[in-house]
Amino acid sequence: MRLFIFILWLLHWLPLPVLGRLGKLMGTISFYALPRRRKITLANLNLCFPDMSETERYKIAKQHFQNYGRSILERSILWWASVERVKKLIVVDPVFPMDEVKAGPVIFLCPHFVCLEMAGVVITMNTPGCSIYMKQSNPVFDDLLRRGRMRFNDDIILLSRDAGIKPIVRALHKNIPFMMLPDLDFGTKDAAFVPFFGEPAATLLAPARLAAVTNAKVIPMITTFLPGYKGWKVTIYPPFENFPGKDMIEATRRVNEFIEQRIIETPAEYLWTHRRFKTRPEGRPMIYEDND
């Protein structure tokens, strides 16, 4: 791991077009070298895009691995390049909503697109923040990841998922924005089966419940690649209106529908390697093979 980190550090000196192409090559190799993840990706695409041809799904799967490879190597710029270089490579559209942050509690809704880390950079460059952090098994990489996520602001709160909702509520009541990742399958605890591309998916109710408890505005953020290896675009959408309302399930459905719309815009940049449908309603067939 130390050797990998050293190589990653060396790579951050490269121009982004060179680094991005190297990442794409790494992703292409991974597509063929990691059959388990490739099968998960294709299973997800088959489920979410049944009307798409098999050839097209295969193409998107391969492009996804290439984009994922790019995001891994390009992350080195976020961790070690100068702040000036990082800022030049990120386009924020339209602008960071500082007025909303100052006005009251804000939940930034950040689905798992491959450039997700750039959204975190934009948030921490502008304000203290709070987010859930999953400790890594390798202590060297764990330390690197923590330092990388706190690089642009010392006042970042990284919470374990086991910490529960109370520390998040306290942070929101202090007007510390919470970066929420709403689209992973953590099982049925604090979740409900809500359609995702028409298929029931175990989906966290936390965005709706947190917004209800704290009266927070929910502001979606999506990060995508700029064309021509020129950097990344962080698109900040208007806050959800009348959210969550009284029906937590309906509010969660709205979140999934928003994510679906963004995926359709850039399907190869979503995190298809995650087993989004690993938890199944009773009576529904399993999506992935046992050894996946």
N, C-alpha and C positions, 0 to 999 in steps of 0.2 A: 504493500500500500504506500509506503514512504517513497518508493521509486516511482510509482504512478503519479503521486502528488508532485514530485520533483519534475517529472516530464510535463505535467499539466502547467506547472509554474513557468517552465521554459516556453511553452507554446503561447502563453499570453502575450509574448512580445511580437508575435506574428501579426501581419495585417489581417483584419477580419475576413476578407475574401479568401485568403489562404487558409486560415484557421477553419472557416466554415466548410470549405471543400474537403479538408482533411476529416472533419467531423462527418460529413456526408459519406465519405469513403468508409469510415469506421462503422457507420450505420448500415451501409450495404453489406459489409462483412458480417455484422451481427445478425442481419436478417437471415442469412444462410447458416450461421454458426449457432444460433439459438433457436432450435426448432420448437421448444416448449413455448417460448414467448411468441413465436410466429404463429403457432396454432391458436393461442389465446387471442391474439390480434385478429386473426381471420374469423374466429368464432364470434367475436364481438361485432365485426363488420357484417358477417352473414346475418346476424340477428337484427341489427339496426338498419341495414340497407338490403332487405330481401329482394327488392325489385332491381337492384343494380346487378350488372353482369359479374360473373366470377372473375373475369379478366380485370375489370375495373376495380373490384375489391382487392384483388391481389396487388394491383398497381398502387392503390392507396396504402396498403399495408407496408409495402416496400418503401414508399415515400415517408411513411411515418417513422420507420426505423432510421432512415437517413436524417430526418429532422431531429429525432431524439439524439442521434450521434452528434449532430451539430450543437444541440443545446448543452450537451455535456462538456464539449471542448470550449465552447464560447463562454461557458460559465467562468472559465479561468480569468476572463477579462473583468468580470464582476468582482472577483476575489482579489485580484492583484494589480490591475491596471490603475492608472491615475484617475482620480475623480473626474477630471476634465475630460479624459477620453471616454469614460463611461457615459457622461452626460451627452456628449456629442453623438453617441450611437443610439440613444433612446429618444424616440419621438412620443410625446404625450399628447393625446388627442381627446378632448380639446385642451384642457389644462387640469392640473391637479386641483381637486375641489376643496381648497383650504378653508373657504368660507363655510362649507358644510361641516367640516371637521370642528371648526371653532364654535359653530352654532349649537352643536349637541352631539350625542353619541352617533357613531358611524360604524357600520359593518361593511367592510370591503369584501364583496363576493368574488372569489378568484378560483374558477374551475381549473381542472388539471389539463391545461394546454402545455406543450413541451417547454415553452418559454416562461413558465410561471414565475421563476426566480426573479425575472425582470420587474414584475409587478411589485414584488416585495422591495426591490431596490427603490422604485419610485416612491413607495409609501415611506420607507425609512429615510429617504433623502429629504422628505418634507415634514415629517412629524414623528414623534414617538409612536410606537405601535405595539400590538399584542398579537400573538399567534400561537397555534399549537405546534409543538415540536416533538417529533418522534426520534428518540435516542437511537443512534446507529450502533450496530454491534461492534464495529471496529473503532476503538477509542481515538486513533489518530484521525480518521475521517470524521468522526463525530466532532472533534475539536475544530477541525477545519470548517465544517459546515456551520457550526455555531458562530465562529468568528466571522465567517463570510456573511451570515445573515445579520450580524450586529455591526458590520464594518462601518456603515454610514451614519449610525446613531447609537450612542451608548445606552439610551433609554428605551431599549427594546425588551419586552417581556416575552420570554419563550416558555410556554407552559407544557407540561406533560399532558397527554390526553387523559391520563388517570386523575388529573387534578380536579376534574369536574367543571361545572358551569360557574361556580361562585367566583373564582378569581377573574373570569372573563367579565362577569356582570360588574364586579368592582372596578375593573379597568374602564369599561364603557361608561360607568357613572362618573368617572374622572375625565371623561372626554378623550380617552386613549382609544384610538380606532382598533378594531379587531379585524384581522385578516382571516377570513373564513374560507376553508376549502370544502365545498359542499357535496362533492360527487365521488366519494369513495365508499365502497361497500364494507362497513364495519359490523355487519350482522344486523339482527333485529332490535338490539337494545337502542332505545331512543330514536328509533327509525320506523318507517312505514314503507309498504310496497306501493311505490308511485310509478306510473308509466314513464319509461325512458325510451324514446323511439317506439312507443307502443308496447313495450315489454315491461312487466313489473320488475322494478329494481329496488332493493333495500336502500332507502334514501334517508339521510339524517334530517330530523325535524328541527335541528338546532338553529338554522337561520331564522325560521319563523318564530320559534319560541324565544330566542334571544331578543329579536326585534319587539316582540310583544311585552317582554318583561322590562326592557330598558327604554322602550320607545325610540329605538335607534333607527336611523335611515339605512337602508340597504342599497349600496352602490356597487354595481358590477364592474369588474375590471378584467379585460381580456388582453393578453399579450401575444402578438404574432410576429413572424419575421418580416422585415422590410425586404422588398425585392432587391436583387442584385447584391446580396451579402453586404447591405449597408447598415445593418443594425436591427433594432426591434421597435415595434410600435405598441404602445400601451394605450388601449382605447378605454376611456372611462365613460360609462353610460349614465344617464340620468337615474336618480334614485327610483326604486319601485314605488309606484303610487298606491296608496291605500293598502300598504303591506304591514302586517300579514292579514289583517282582518280577523274574523272570528274563527275561521276554519283553517287549522294548521295543515291539514292534508291538502286542501286546495291551494294554500300558499306555497307549499312544497312543490306541488304540480307546476305552479307558475315558474319556480326556479328551474325545474328540469326543462320546461318548454323553452326558457330563455337560453339555457345551455345548448339544447338541440339546435336552435336557430344559429348560434355562433359556430357550432360544429359544421353545419351544412356549408357555411361560408369558407371554412378552411379545414376540411375533413382530415387531412393528413397530419395536422398539427395537434390533434387531440390525443390524450394518453390511452390509446387502445390496448396497450400491453397489460393494463390493470384488469383483474377479473371483476368487472363491474357487476356481473350477474351471478356471482358465486353463491349468494344466499338466495334460495328459491322458495316461493310459496308452496305450501303443502300440495302435493299432487302434480307439481310441475316437474318436467324432466330436467336433469342437470345439464348445464351448457358445456362444461369443460370436462375433459377426461380426468379420471381419478388422480393421475400422476401430474396433472397440471397445477 
